[in-house]
Amino acid sequence: MKVIKSVMKSGATVFVLVCGGLVSEAFADGGFEFSRATYDLIMMWVNFIILAAIIVKYSRRPIKNFLKQQKNEIVDTIKELEEQKKQALEKIQKSKQELETSQKNLEIIKNKIVSLGQQRKEELIQEAENESRVLLEIAQFKIQAYIREAAEQVKLEMIETASEMAAEKLPSILKKKDYDRCIHSWLEAAT
């Protein structure tokens, strides 16, 4: 409304200035002579003022309503954008909190994994020590078995060697009487 009144005032002011300029121009030459050019100029300004007045009178309300509508749309758009901004900031804040929570959970999980890994490592070391102890015991048992077997083998070989030596030397050393006595003692031991 203020804009329209301002346009009307400025149109009236322009009209007064133009008319004043024409009058001063006409009297500046020493006399006033009304010519076709002067008439056309005056009519042009009169038509402009009439046109401006008609435009102001009949288009003031539609323009005013249009401008109000545009203002309301802009205000609604601004409110909507502010709401979207608020929601975006809330989402950002929520995402930051979720990220912090995730990082804390990740740290907890990482610590659990490290402790489980350490525990598993200790279990594997203990199992390896137990297995090596068992393997050492088995190896010692086998070694002792080999030693016993070797000792038995040596005894058998010694007995065989001794019996072969005795079989070679005894017939020349033993007499018939010694031989009968040995057989007799074996038979008594057997019965």
Long-range contacts (C-beta under 8 A, 24 or more apart in sequence): 1-60, 1-64, 4-56, 4-60, 4-63, 4-64, 7-52, 7-56, 8-52, 8-53, 8-56, 11-48, 11-49, 11-52, 11-53, 12-49, 14-45, 15-45, 15-46, 15-49, 18-45, 19-45
